[in-house]
Amino acid sequence: MNPSSSHRPVIVAGGGIGGLAAALALVRRGFDVKVLEQAPEIGEIGAGIQLGPNAFSAFDALGVGEKARGRAVYTDCMVMHDAIDETLIGRIPTGEAFRARFGNPYAVIHRVDVHLSLLEGAQETGRVEFLTSTRVERVEQDDSGVTVFDQQGRAHRGIALIGADGVKSVVRQQYVGDPARVTGHVVYRAVVDKKDFPVDLQWNAASLWAGPNCHLVHYPLRGGEQYNVVVTFHSREREEWGVREGSKEEVQSYLQGICPKARQLIDLPKSWKRWATADREPIGQWTYGRVTLLGDAAHPTTQYMAQGACMALEDAVTLGEALRVHDNDWTRALDLYQRSRVARTARIVLSSREMGRLYHAKGVERLVRNSLWQGRTPERFYDALEWLYGWKVDNCLAAS
């Protein structure tokens, strides 16, 4: 189907990273896009995120590679220490050899800066319309398109609907209706100015301290002028999926027995955001007629693989490629998109659960964890990461 045969847009539910990436991919296929965002403005919350080479491949394919690269901080390595005794568990260099292997860098960046790069790209096309304070309530579809009804009863008619409405997706609820899997793990996130950050931890690295039932992460942001601090622990409470303000007293109460060098991280932030985390069981179908899911709506995951945003970017590029291969035939393209993404994203969800277990190992399991990676060469780490970081536009449909 040629886009010019219809003046209706493709509707994207959600104006986050996944929704904006999808909008860019769709515009590149010749479509106009209408983004429905429930928040009063198009924006992003959160702190830092990590970007693997696969994310930069996606940025380039979406036409915003230069914007994202200009806002990222390029690390020298990824490093893990034992949070009890400061033992170095593993170090993965992310310099020239890493870039040569995967064709792109490893970087850290503020989540807002990822979103801004995509938003600028979308706005510059002149083909993306944004409607804020607009929450999707239900969807109807027929052979020629979809109708999306919002909370005010307004109907939005489009060629297709991309449900990129996040971890609590309304679109997924209508078509799948599966429950969330609340992990009981709580994540505290904060950003600290460089002047307030310990000099002995000002490493140009994505750094992780693995402790019993907890771990801590820190890395530089925004040219090294700020540092991202993340603390994760197993909650004593019965948690409900959501975000709220955190308490310094609570986070301090969970990190007993942690070495002083790592423990100083939790004394730094003046305020914290607190996430009670969840994922969902991987599903084999997230496309229904002219409706499909993308990003966290399709495959919400825990944070342990640092790939949530990266997977949303990959989804968007793959959707665009599927439309290209099938000349904008939506039925065939959405089928190909789904088949190309289900196994890979399920692997992320399941691997993330296992990685969380390794990070939080205690007792003898902690000793086993430490022995798994100690002494491993960079080449062996790179081999193990090939499946993840080797993703590119020219192989994104390989699972079809």
Contacts in CASP RR format, 6 or more apart in sequence:
PFRMAT RR
TARGET T0000
AUTHOR 0000-0000-0000
METHOD contacts of the structure
MODEL  1
MNPSSSHRPVIVAGGGIGGLAAALALVRRGFDVKVLEQAPEIGEIGAGIQ
LGPNAFSAFDALGVGEKARGRAVYTDCMVMHDAIDETLIGRIPTGEAFRA
RFGNPYAVIHRVDVHLSLLEGAQETGRVEFLTSTRVERVEQDDSGVTVFD
QQGRAHRGIALIGADGVKSVVRQQYVGDPARVTGHVVYRAVVDKKDFPVD
LQWNAASLWAGPNCHLVHYPLRGGEQYNVVVTFHSREREEWGVREGSKEE
VQSYLQGICPKARQLIDLPKSWKRWATADREPIGQWTYGRVTLLGDAAHP
TTQYMAQGACMALEDAVTLGEALRVHDNDWTRALDLYQRSRVARTARIVL
SSREMGRLYHAKGVERLVRNSLWQGRTPERFYDALEWLYGWKVDNCLAAS
1 327 0 8 1.000
1 328 0 8 1.000
1 329 0 8 1.000
1 330 0 8 1.000
2 327 0 8 1.000
2 328 0 8 1.000
3 29 0 8 1.000
3 30 0 8 1.000
3 31 0 8 1.000
3 32 0 8 1.000
3 328 0 8 1.000
6 159 0 8 1.000
7 32 0 8 1.000
8 32 0 8 1.000
8 145 0 8 1.000
8 157 0 8 1.000
8 158 0 8 1.000
8 159 0 8 1.000
9 31 0 8 1.000
9 32 0 8 1.000
9 33 0 8 1.000
9 34 0 8 1.000
9 129 0 8 1.000
9 158 0 8 1.000
9 159 0 8 1.000
10 26 0 8 1.000
10 31 0 8 1.000
10 32 0 8 1.000
10 33 0 8 1.000
10 34 0 8 1.000
10 158 0 8 1.000
10 159 0 8 1.000
10 160 0 8 1.000
10 161 0 8 1.000
10 162 0 8 1.000
11 33 0 8 1.000
11 34 0 8 1.000
11 36 0 8 1.000
11 146 0 8 1.000
11 148 0 8 1.000
11 156 0 8 1.000
11 158 0 8 1.000
11 160 0 8 1.000
11 161 0 8 1.000
11 162 0 8 1.000
12 19 0 8 1.000
12 22 0 8 1.000
12 23 0 8 1.000
12 26 0 8 1.000
12 33 0 8 1.000
12 34 0 8 1.000
12 35 0 8 1.000
12 36 0 8 1.000
12 161 0 8 1.000
12 162 0 8 1.000
12 163 0 8 1.000
12 164 0 8 1.000
13 36 0 8 1.000
13 136 0 8 1.000
13 148 0 8 1.000
13 161 0 8 1.000
13 162 0 8 1.000
13 163 0 8 1.000
13 164 0 8 1.000
13 165 0 8 1.000
13 169 0 8 1.000
13 170 0 8 1.000
13 171 0 8 1.000
13 297 0 8 1.000
14 35 0 8 1.000
14 36 0 8 1.000
14 37 0 8 1.000
14 38 0 8 1.000
14 163 0 8 1.000
14 164 0 8 1.000
14 165 0 8 1.000
14 166 0 8 1.000
15 35 0 8 1.000
15 37 0 8 1.000
15 42 0 8 1.000
15 43 0 8 1.000
15 130 0 8 1.000
15 164 0 8 1.000
16 37 0 8 1.000
16 42 0 8 1.000
16 43 0 8 1.000
16 44 0 8 1.000
16 115 0 8 1.000
16 164 0 8 1.000
16 166 0 8 1.000
17 44 0 8 1.000
17 111 0 8 1.000
17 114 0 8 1.000
17 115 0 8 1.000
17 118 0 8 1.000
17 309 0 8 1.000
17 312 0 8 1.000
17 313 0 8 1.000
18 118 0 8 1.000
18 164 0 8 1.000
18 294 0 8 1.000
18 295 0 8 1.000
18 296 0 8 1.000
18 309 0 8 1.000
18 312 0 8 1.000
18 313 0 8 1.000
18 315 0 8 1.000
18 316 0 8 1.000
19 35 0 8 1.000
19 162 0 8 1.000
19 163 0 8 1.000
19 164 0 8 1.000
19 294 0 8 1.000
19 312 0 8 1.000
19 316 0 8 1.000
20 35 0 8 1.000
20 115 0 8 1.000
20 118 0 8 1.000
20 119 0 8 1.000
20 122 0 8 1.000
21 58 0 8 1.000
21 62 0 8 1.000
21 118 0 8 1.000
21 312 0 8 1.000
21 313 0 8 1.000
21 315 0 8 1.000
21 316 0 8 1.000
21 317 0 8 1.000
22 33 0 8 1.000
22 162 0 8 1.000
22 164 0 8 1.000
22 294 0 8 1.000
22 315 0 8 1.000
22 316 0 8 1.000
22 319 0 8 1.000
23 33 0 8 1.000
23 35 0 8 1.000
23 122 0 8 1.000
23 128 0 8 1.000
24 62 0 8 1.000
24 63 0 8 1.000
24 64 0 8 1.000
24 118 0 8 1.000
24 121 0 8 1.000
24 122 0 8 1.000
24 125 0 8 1.000
24 316 0 8 1.000
25 61 0 8 1.000
25 62 0 8 1.000
25 316 0 8 1.000
25 317 0 8 1.000
25 319 0 8 1.000
25 320 0 8 1.000
26 33 0 8 1.000
26 162 0 8 1.000
26 319 0 8 1.000
26 320 0 8 1.000
26 323 0 8 1.000
27 33 0 8 1.000
27 122 0 8 1.000
27 125 0 8 1.000
27 127 0 8 1.000
27 128 0 8 1.000
28 62 0 8 1.000
28 63 0 8 1.000
28 320 0 8 1.000
29 320 0 8 1.000
29 323 0 8 1.000
29 324 0 8 1.000
29 328 0 8 1.000
30 127 0 8 1.000
30 328 0 8 1.000
31 127 0 8 1.000
31 159 0 8 1.000
31 328 0 8 1.000
32 127 0 8 1.000
32 128 0 8 1.000
32 129 0 8 1.000
33 122 0 8 1.000
33 127 0 8 1.000
33 128 0 8 1.000
33 129 0 8 1.000
34 128 0 8 1.000
34 129 0 8 1.000
34 131 0 8 1.000
34 156 0 8 1.000
34 158 0 8 1.000
35 42 0 8 1.000
35 122 0 8 1.000
35 128 0 8 1.000
35 129 0 8 1.000
35 130 0 8 1.000
35 131 0 8 1.000
36 131 0 8 1.000
36 134 0 8 1.000
36 135 0 8 1.000
36 136 0 8 1.000
36 148 0 8 1.000
36 150 0 8 1.000
36 156 0 8 1.000
37 130 0 8 1.000
37 131 0 8 1.000
37 132 0 8 1.000
37 133 0 8 1.000
37 134 0 8 1.000
38 133 0 8 1.000
38 134 0 8 1.000
38 135 0 8 1.000
38 136 0 8 1.000
38 165 0 8 1.000
39 132 0 8 1.000
39 133 0 8 1.000
40 132 0 8 1.000
40 133 0 8 1.000
41 132 0 8 1.000
42 119 0 8 1.000
42 130 0 8 1.000
42 132 0 8 1.000
43 112 0 8 1.000
43 115 0 8 1.000
43 119 0 8 1.000
44 111 0 8 1.000
44 112 0 8 1.000
44 114 0 8 1.000
44 115 0 8 1.000
44 116 0 8 1.000
45 111 0 8 1.000
45 112 0 8 1.000
45 243 0 8 1.000
45 273 0 8 1.000
46 111 0 8 1.000
46 112 0 8 1.000
46 189 0 8 1.000
46 273 0 8 1.000
47 110 0 8 1.000
47 111 0 8 1.000
47 189 0 8 1.000
47 190 0 8 1.000
47 191 0 8 1.000
47 221 0 8 1.000
47 228 0 8 1.000
47 229 0 8 1.000
47 230 0 8 1.000
47 273 0 8 1.000
48 108 0 8 1.000
48 109 0 8 1.000
48 110 0 8 1.000
48 111 0 8 1.000
48 189 0 8 1.000
48 191 0 8 1.000
48 219 0 8 1.000
48 221 0 8 1.000
48 228 0 8 1.000
49 108 0 8 1.000
49 109 0 8 1.000
49 110 0 8 1.000
49 111 0 8 1.000
49 114 0 8 1.000
49 306 0 8 1.000
49 308 0 8 1.000
49 309 0 8 1.000
50 106 0 8 1.000
50 107 0 8 1.000
50 108 0 8 1.000
50 206 0 8 1.000
50 219 0 8 1.000
50 306 0 8 1.000
51 68 0 8 1.000
51 72 0 8 1.000
51 106 0 8 1.000
51 107 0 8 1.000
51 108 0 8 1.000
51 109 0 8 1.000
51 114 0 8 1.000
51 309 0 8 1.000
51 310 0 8 1.000
52 104 0 8 1.000
52 105 0 8 1.000
52 106 0 8 1.000
52 107 0 8 1.000
52 306 0 8 1.000
52 310 0 8 1.000
52 389 0 8 1.000
53 98 0 8 1.000
53 99 0 8 1.000
53 102 0 8 1.000
53 103 0 8 1.000
53 104 0 8 1.000
53 105 0 8 1.000
53 106 0 8 1.000
53 389 0 8 1.000
53 390 0 8 1.000
54 104 0 8 1.000
54 310 0 8 1.000
54 313 0 8 1.000
54 314 0 8 1.000
54 388 0 8 1.000
54 389 0 8 1.000
54 390 0 8 1.000
54 391 0 8 1.000
54 392 0 8 1.000
55 68 0 8 1.000
55 309 0 8 1.000
55 310 0 8 1.000
55 313 0 8 1.000
56 65 0 8 1.000
56 68 0 8 1.000
56 69 0 8 1.000
56 104 0 8 1.000
56 105 0 8 1.000
56 107 0 8 1.000
57 104 0 8 1.000
57 317 0 8 1.000
57 391 0 8 1.000
57 392 0 8 1.000
57 393 0 8 1.000
58 310 0 8 1.000
58 313 0 8 1.000
58 314 0 8 1.000
58 316 0 8 1.000
58 317 0 8 1.000
58 393 0 8 1.000
59 65 0 8 1.000
59 67 0 8 1.000
59 68 0 8 1.000
59 69 0 8 1.000
59 117 0 8 1.000
59 313 0 8 1.000
60 393 0 8 1.000
61 317 0 8 1.000
61 393 0 8 1.000
62 118 0 8 1.000
62 313 0 8 1.000
62 316 0 8 1.000
62 317 0 8 1.000
63 121 0 8 1.000
64 117 0 8 1.000
64 118 0 8 1.000
64 120 0 8 1.000
64 121 0 8 1.000
65 117 0 8 1.000
67 116 0 8 1.000
67 117 0 8 1.000
67 120 0 8 1.000
67 121 0 8 1.000
68 109 0 8 1.000
68 113 0 8 1.000
68 114 0 8 1.000
68 117 0 8 1.000
69 107 0 8 1.000
71 109 0 8 1.000
71 110 0 8 1.000
71 113 0 8 1.000
71 114 0 8 1.000
71 116 0 8 1.000
71 117 0 8 1.000
71 222 0 8 1.000
72 105 0 8 1.000
72 107 0 8 1.000
72 108 0 8 1.000
72 109 0 8 1.000
72 113 0 8 1.000
73 107 0 8 1.000
73 108 0 8 1.000
73 109 0 8 1.000
73 204 0 8 1.000
73 219 0 8 1.000
73 220 0 8 1.000
73 221 0 8 1.000
73 222 0 8 1.000
73 223 0 8 1.000
73 224 0 8 1.000
74 94 0 8 1.000
74 95 0 8 1.000
74 105 0 8 1.000
74 106 0 8 1.000
74 107 0 8 1.000
75 94 0 8 1.000
75 106 0 8 1.000
75 107 0 8 1.000
75 108 0 8 1.000
75 204 0 8 1.000
75 205 0 8 1.000
75 206 0 8 1.000
75 219 0 8 1.000
75 220 0 8 1.000
76 93 0 8 1.000
76 94 0 8 1.000
76 95 0 8 1.000
76 203 0 8 1.000
76 204 0 8 1.000
76 205 0 8 1.000
77 91 0 8 1.000
77 92 0 8 1.000
77 93 0 8 1.000
77 94 0 8 1.000
77 95 0 8 1.000
77 205 0 8 1.000
77 206 0 8 1.000
78 91 0 8 1.000
78 92 0 8 1.000
78 94 0 8 1.000
78 106 0 8 1.000
78 205 0 8 1.000
78 206 0 8 1.000
78 207 0 8 1.000
78 208 0 8 1.000
79 88 0 8 1.000
79 90 0 8 1.000
79 91 0 8 1.000
79 92 0 8 1.000
79 203 0 8 1.000
79 205 0 8 1.000
79 206 0 8 1.000
79 207 0 8 1.000
79 208 0 8 1.000
80 88 0 8 1.000
80 89 0 8 1.000
80 90 0 8 1.000
80 91 0 8 1.000
80 207 0 8 1.000
80 208 0 8 1.000
80 209 0 8 1.000
80 210 0 8 1.000
80 373 0 8 1.000
81 87 0 8 1.000
81 88 0 8 1.000
81 89 0 8 1.000
81 207 0 8 1.000
81 208 0 8 1.000
81 209 0 8 1.000
81 210 0 8 1.000
81 262 0 8 1.000
82 89 0 8 1.000
82 209 0 8 1.000
82 210 0 8 1.000
82 211 0 8 1.000
82 366 0 8 1.000
82 370 0 8 1.000
83 209 0 8 1.000
83 210 0 8 1.000
83 211 0 8 1.000
83 214 0 8 1.000
83 215 0 8 1.000
83 216 0 8 1.000
83 258 0 8 1.000
83 259 0 8 1.000
83 262 0 8 1.000
84 211 0 8 1.000
84 212 0 8 1.000
84 257 0 8 1.000
84 258 0 8 1.000
84 259 0 8 1.000
84 366 0 8 1.000
85 259 0 8 1.000
86 259 0 8 1.000
86 261 0 8 1.000
86 262 0 8 1.000
87 370 0 8 1.000
88 374 0 8 1.000
89 210 0 8 1.000
89 369 0 8 1.000
89 370 0 8 1.000
89 373 0 8 1.000
89 374 0 8 1.000
90 373 0 8 1.000
90 374 0 8 1.000
90 375 0 8 1.000
90 376 0 8 1.000
92 98 0 8 1.000
92 378 0 8 1.000
92 381 0 8 1.000
92 382 0 8 1.000
92 385 0 8 1.000
93 378 0 8 1.000
94 105 0 8 1.000
94 106 0 8 1.000
95 105 0 8 1.000
95 106 0 8 1.000
97 378 0 8 1.000
97 382 0 8 1.000
98 105 0 8 1.000
98 106 0 8 1.000
98 378 0 8 1.000
98 382 0 8 1.000
99 105 0 8 1.000
101 382 0 8 1.000
102 382 0 8 1.000
102 385 0 8 1.000
102 389 0 8 1.000
102 390 0 8 1.000
104 389 0 8 1.000
106 206 0 8 1.000
108 206 0 8 1.000
108 219 0 8 1.000
108 220 0 8 1.000
108 221 0 8 1.000
108 228 0 8 1.000
109 221 0 8 1.000
110 191 0 8 1.000
110 221 0 8 1.000
110 222 0 8 1.000
110 226 0 8 1.000
110 228 0 8 1.000
111 309 0 8 1.000
113 222 0 8 1.000
114 309 0 8 1.000
122 128 0 8 1.000
131 156 0 8 1.000
134 150 0 8 1.000
134 151 0 8 1.000
134 152 0 8 1.000
134 154 0 8 1.000
135 150 0 8 1.000
135 151 0 8 1.000
135 170 0 8 1.000
136 148 0 8 1.000
136 149 0 8 1.000
136 150 0 8 1.000
136 165 0 8 1.000
136 170 0 8 1.000
136 171 0 8 1.000
137 149 0 8 1.000
137 150 0 8 1.000
137 151 0 8 1.000
137 153 0 8 1.000
137 170 0 8 1.000
138 148 0 8 1.000
138 149 0 8 1.000
138 170 0 8 1.000
138 174 0 8 1.000
139 146 0 8 1.000
139 147 0 8 1.000
139 148 0 8 1.000
139 149 0 8 1.000
139 161 0 8 1.000
139 171 0 8 1.000
139 174 0 8 1.000
139 175 0 8 1.000
139 291 0 8 1.000
140 146 0 8 1.000
140 147 0 8 1.000
140 149 0 8 1.000
141 147 0 8 1.000
141 161 0 8 1.000
141 289 0 8 1.000
141 290 0 8 1.000
141 291 0 8 1.000
145 157 0 8 1.000
145 158 0 8 1.000
145 159 0 8 1.000
145 160 0 8 1.000
145 290 0 8 1.000
146 157 0 8 1.000
146 158 0 8 1.000
146 159 0 8 1.000
146 160 0 8 1.000
146 161 0 8 1.000
146 290 0 8 1.000
146 291 0 8 1.000
147 155 0 8 1.000
147 156 0 8 1.000
147 157 0 8 1.000
147 158 0 8 1.000
148 155 0 8 1.000
148 156 0 8 1.000
148 158 0 8 1.000
148 161 0 8 1.000
149 155 0 8 1.000
149 156 0 8 1.000
150 156 0 8 1.000
159 290 0 8 1.000
159 330 0 8 1.000
160 290 0 8 1.000
160 291 0 8 1.000
160 292 0 8 1.000
160 330 0 8 1.000
160 334 0 8 1.000
161 171 0 8 1.000
161 290 0 8 1.000
161 291 0 8 1.000
161 292 0 8 1.000
162 292 0 8 1.000
162 293 0 8 1.000
162 294 0 8 1.000
162 319 0 8 1.000
163 169 0 8 1.000
163 171 0 8 1.000
163 172 0 8 1.000
163 291 0 8 1.000
163 292 0 8 1.000
163 293 0 8 1.000
163 294 0 8 1.000
163 297 0 8 1.000
164 293 0 8 1.000
164 294 0 8 1.000
164 295 0 8 1.000
164 297 0 8 1.000
164 312 0 8 1.000
165 171 0 8 1.000
165 172 0 8 1.000
165 297 0 8 1.000
166 295 0 8 1.000
166 296 0 8 1.000
166 297 0 8 1.000
166 300 0 8 1.000
167 180 0 8 1.000
167 241 0 8 1.000
167 278 0 8 1.000
167 296 0 8 1.000
167 297 0 8 1.000
167 300 0 8 1.000
168 180 0 8 1.000
168 241 0 8 1.000
169 293 0 8 1.000
169 296 0 8 1.000
169 297 0 8 1.000
171 291 0 8 1.000
171 293 0 8 1.000
171 297 0 8 1.000
172 178 0 8 1.000
172 286 0 8 1.000
172 293 0 8 1.000
172 297 0 8 1.000
172 298 0 8 1.000
175 286 0 8 1.000
175 288 0 8 1.000
175 291 0 8 1.000
175 293 0 8 1.000
176 283 0 8 1.000
176 286 0 8 1.000
178 280 0 8 1.000
178 281 0 8 1.000
178 283 0 8 1.000
179 280 0 8 1.000
180 241 0 8 1.000
180 278 0 8 1.000
180 279 0 8 1.000
180 280 0 8 1.000
180 300 0 8 1.000
181 278 0 8 1.000
181 279 0 8 1.000
181 280 0 8 1.000
181 281 0 8 1.000
182 239 0 8 1.000
182 240 0 8 1.000
182 241 0 8 1.000
182 276 0 8 1.000
182 277 0 8 1.000
182 278 0 8 1.000
183 239 0 8 1.000
183 277 0 8 1.000
183 278 0 8 1.000
183 279 0 8 1.000
183 302 0 8 1.000
184 234 0 8 1.000
184 235 0 8 1.000
184 239 0 8 1.000
184 276 0 8 1.000
184 277 0 8 1.000
185 232 0 8 1.000
185 233 0 8 1.000
185 234 0 8 1.000
185 235 0 8 1.000
185 277 0 8 1.000
185 302 0 8 1.000
185 356 0 8 1.000
186 232 0 8 1.000
186 233 0 8 1.000
186 234 0 8 1.000
186 235 0 8 1.000
186 239 0 8 1.000
186 274 0 8 1.000
186 275 0 8 1.000
186 276 0 8 1.000
186 277 0 8 1.000
187 230 0 8 1.000
187 231 0 8 1.000
187 232 0 8 1.000
187 274 0 8 1.000
187 275 0 8 1.000
187 277 0 8 1.000
187 303 0 8 1.000
188 230 0 8 1.000
188 231 0 8 1.000
188 232 0 8 1.000
188 246 0 8 1.000
188 251 0 8 1.000
188 272 0 8 1.000
188 273 0 8 1.000
188 274 0 8 1.000
188 275 0 8 1.000
189 228 0 8 1.000
189 229 0 8 1.000
189 230 0 8 1.000
189 272 0 8 1.000
189 273 0 8 1.000
189 275 0 8 1.000
190 228 0 8 1.000
190 229 0 8 1.000
190 268 0 8 1.000
190 269 0 8 1.000
190 270 0 8 1.000
190 271 0 8 1.000
190 272 0 8 1.000
190 273 0 8 1.000
191 221 0 8 1.000
191 226 0 8 1.000
191 227 0 8 1.000
191 228 0 8 1.000
191 229 0 8 1.000
191 269 0 8 1.000
192 226 0 8 1.000
192 227 0 8 1.000
192 229 0 8 1.000
192 268 0 8 1.000
192 269 0 8 1.000
193 225 0 8 1.000
193 226 0 8 1.000
193 227 0 8 1.000
194 202 0 8 1.000
194 220 0 8 1.000
194 224 0 8 1.000
194 225 0 8 1.000
194 226 0 8 1.000
194 227 0 8 1.000
196 268 0 8 1.000
197 227 0 8 1.000
197 268 0 8 1.000
198 264 0 8 1.000
198 265 0 8 1.000
198 268 0 8 1.000
200 261 0 8 1.000
201 207 0 8 1.000
201 218 0 8 1.000
201 227 0 8 1.000
201 261 0 8 1.000
201 264 0 8 1.000
201 265 0 8 1.000
202 220 0 8 1.000
202 227 0 8 1.000
203 219 0 8 1.000
204 220 0 8 1.000
205 219 0 8 1.000
206 217 0 8 1.000
206 219 0 8 1.000
206 306 0 8 1.000
207 217 0 8 1.000
207 218 0 8 1.000
207 219 0 8 1.000
208 215 0 8 1.000
208 216 0 8 1.000
208 217 0 8 1.000
208 359 0 8 1.000
209 215 0 8 1.000
209 216 0 8 1.000
209 217 0 8 1.000
209 258 0 8 1.000
209 259 0 8 1.000
209 262 0 8 1.000
209 265 0 8 1.000
210 358 0 8 1.000
210 359 0 8 1.000
210 360 0 8 1.000
210 361 0 8 1.000
210 366 0 8 1.000
210 369 0 8 1.000
211 258 0 8 1.000
211 359 0 8 1.000
211 360 0 8 1.000
211 361 0 8 1.000
211 362 0 8 1.000
211 366 0 8 1.000
212 360 0 8 1.000
212 361 0 8 1.000
212 362 0 8 1.000
212 363 0 8 1.000
212 366 0 8 1.000
213 233 0 8 1.000
213 234 0 8 1.000
213 254 0 8 1.000
213 360 0 8 1.000
213 362 0 8 1.000
214 231 0 8 1.000
214 232 0 8 1.000
214 233 0 8 1.000
214 234 0 8 1.000
214 254 0 8 1.000
214 255 0 8 1.000
214 258 0 8 1.000
214 360 0 8 1.000
215 231 0 8 1.000
215 232 0 8 1.000
215 356 0 8 1.000
215 359 0 8 1.000
215 360 0 8 1.000
216 229 0 8 1.000
216 230 0 8 1.000
216 231 0 8 1.000
216 232 0 8 1.000
216 255 0 8 1.000
216 258 0 8 1.000
216 262 0 8 1.000
216 265 0 8 1.000
216 266 0 8 1.000
217 228 0 8 1.000
217 229 0 8 1.000
217 230 0 8 1.000
217 231 0 8 1.000
217 232 0 8 1.000
218 227 0 8 1.000
218 228 0 8 1.000
218 229 0 8 1.000
218 230 0 8 1.000
218 265 0 8 1.000
219 227 0 8 1.000
219 228 0 8 1.000
220 226 0 8 1.000
220 227 0 8 1.000
220 228 0 8 1.000
221 227 0 8 1.000
221 228 0 8 1.000
229 265 0 8 1.000
229 268 0 8 1.000
229 269 0 8 1.000
230 303 0 8 1.000
231 251 0 8 1.000
231 255 0 8 1.000
231 265 0 8 1.000
231 266 0 8 1.000
232 303 0 8 1.000
232 359 0 8 1.000
232 360 0 8 1.000
233 251 0 8 1.000
233 254 0 8 1.000
233 255 0 8 1.000
234 254 0 8 1.000
234 360 0 8 1.000
235 276 0 8 1.000
239 276 0 8 1.000
240 276 0 8 1.000
241 276 0 8 1.000
241 277 0 8 1.000
241 278 0 8 1.000
242 275 0 8 1.000
242 276 0 8 1.000
243 273 0 8 1.000
243 274 0 8 1.000
243 275 0 8 1.000
243 276 0 8 1.000
244 273 0 8 1.000
244 274 0 8 1.000
245 271 0 8 1.000
245 272 0 8 1.000
245 273 0 8 1.000
245 274 0 8 1.000
246 271 0 8 1.000
246 272 0 8 1.000
246 273 0 8 1.000
246 274 0 8 1.000
247 272 0 8 1.000
247 274 0 8 1.000
248 266 0 8 1.000
248 267 0 8 1.000
248 269 0 8 1.000
248 272 0 8 1.000
250 274 0 8 1.000
251 266 0 8 1.000
251 272 0 8 1.000
252 266 0 8 1.000
252 267 0 8 1.000
255 263 0 8 1.000
255 266 0 8 1.000
257 263 0 8 1.000
277 302 0 8 1.000
277 303 0 8 1.000
278 300 0 8 1.000
278 302 0 8 1.000
279 300 0 8 1.000
279 301 0 8 1.000
279 302 0 8 1.000
279 349 0 8 1.000
279 352 0 8 1.000
279 353 0 8 1.000
280 299 0 8 1.000
280 300 0 8 1.000
280 349 0 8 1.000
282 299 0 8 1.000
282 342 0 8 1.000
282 345 0 8 1.000
282 346 0 8 1.000
282 349 0 8 1.000
282 350 0 8 1.000
283 342 0 8 1.000
284 338 0 8 1.000
284 342 0 8 1.000
284 346 0 8 1.000
285 338 0 8 1.000
286 292 0 8 1.000
286 293 0 8 1.000
286 297 0 8 1.000
286 298 0 8 1.000
286 338 0 8 1.000
286 342 0 8 1.000
287 293 0 8 1.000
287 334 0 8 1.000
287 335 0 8 1.000
287 337 0 8 1.000
287 338 0 8 1.000
289 331 0 8 1.000
289 334 0 8 1.000
290 330 0 8 1.000
290 331 0 8 1.000
290 334 0 8 1.000
292 298 0 8 1.000
292 319 0 8 1.000
292 334 0 8 1.000
292 337 0 8 1.000
292 338 0 8 1.000
294 312 0 8 1.000
294 315 0 8 1.000
294 316 0 8 1.000
294 319 0 8 1.000
295 308 0 8 1.000
295 311 0 8 1.000
295 312 0 8 1.000
295 315 0 8 1.000
296 308 0 8 1.000
296 312 0 8 1.000
298 315 0 8 1.000
298 341 0 8 1.000
298 345 0 8 1.000
299 311 0 8 1.000
299 341 0 8 1.000
299 345 0 8 1.000
299 346 0 8 1.000
299 348 0 8 1.000
299 349 0 8 1.000
300 349 0 8 1.000
301 307 0 8 1.000
301 308 0 8 1.000
301 311 0 8 1.000
301 345 0 8 1.000
301 348 0 8 1.000
301 349 0 8 1.000
301 352 0 8 1.000
302 349 0 8 1.000
302 352 0 8 1.000
302 353 0 8 1.000
302 356 0 8 1.000
303 352 0 8 1.000
304 352 0 8 1.000
304 353 0 8 1.000
304 355 0 8 1.000
304 356 0 8 1.000
304 359 0 8 1.000
305 348 0 8 1.000
305 351 0 8 1.000
305 352 0 8 1.000
305 355 0 8 1.000
305 388 0 8 1.000
307 348 0 8 1.000
307 352 0 8 1.000
307 388 0 8 1.000
308 348 0 8 1.000
311 344 0 8 1.000
311 345 0 8 1.000
311 348 0 8 1.000
314 341 0 8 1.000
314 344 0 8 1.000
314 391 0 8 1.000
314 396 0 8 1.000
315 337 0 8 1.000
315 341 0 8 1.000
315 345 0 8 1.000
317 393 0 8 1.000
317 396 0 8 1.000
318 337 0 8 1.000
318 340 0 8 1.000
318 341 0 8 1.000
318 396 0 8 1.000
318 397 0 8 1.000
319 333 0 8 1.000
319 337 0 8 1.000
320 333 0 8 1.000
320 337 0 8 1.000
321 393 0 8 1.000
321 396 0 8 1.000
321 397 0 8 1.000
322 333 0 8 1.000
322 334 0 8 1.000
322 336 0 8 1.000
322 337 0 8 1.000
322 340 0 8 1.000
322 397 0 8 1.000
323 330 0 8 1.000
323 333 0 8 1.000
325 333 0 8 1.000
325 336 0 8 1.000
325 397 0 8 1.000
326 332 0 8 1.000
326 333 0 8 1.000
326 336 0 8 1.000
336 397 0 8 1.000
336 400 0 8 1.000
339 399 0 8 1.000
339 400 0 8 1.000
340 396 0 8 1.000
340 397 0 8 1.000
340 398 0 8 1.000
340 399 0 8 1.000
340 400 0 8 1.000
341 399 0 8 1.000
342 399 0 8 1.000
343 399 0 8 1.000
344 391 0 8 1.000
344 399 0 8 1.000
347 387 0 8 1.000
358 369 0 8 1.000
358 372 0 8 1.000
361 368 0 8 1.000
361 369 0 8 1.000
END
